[in-house]
Amino acid sequence: MHTTCSDSVGPAQDHATIDLEELLGDGEAQLVYEGLYRLREAKVEALGIVRAAGLSPHDRPFEPWDFGVPKIDQLLARLGADPVEASPVTPEC
């Protein structure tokens, strides 16, 4: 199963925003945010690499959901993190 663009808009549906700073403290929450942003960045970069190499699963191009990018965006939104700027390899929905 994969995620469509409509599944990745805004915070995860039916889930309240989590105050990570309250749970972990400011310093540890910042580390979690940084880790998620870096993970997203690495996955977007990998997506660009496989697309540039012409690799594709089952005769279709790789999409952001193949690398979990929309799920990371949903988690960041649920945690109340700043939105991620659109990337050239992730489609605008």
Residue, then its C-alpha position, 0 to 999 in steps of 0.5 A: m500500500h502506498t500513500t497518495c498526495s491527498d493522504s499527506v496534506g497537513p497533520a495526520q488525520d484523527h491524531a492530535t498534535i503532540d507537544l514534543e517539547e513538553l514530553l522531552g524538553d526543548g533540547e531533546a525535542q530539537l534533536v528529534y526534529e533535526g533527525l526527522y528533517r535529516l532523514r527526510e533530506a536523505k530520502v529525498e536525495a535518494l529518490g532523486i538519485v534513483r530517478a536520475a539513474g532511471l531505476s523504476p519498480h514495476d515499470r513505474p517511476f519511483e514516487p516520494w511514498d516509496f521512500g516514506v517522505p509523506k509519512i515523515d511530513q505527516l509526523l513532522a506536522r503532527l509534532g508541530a514542526d515547521p513545514v518542510e519546503a517543497s523539494p524539486v523531486t516531491p510533487e506539489c499536490 
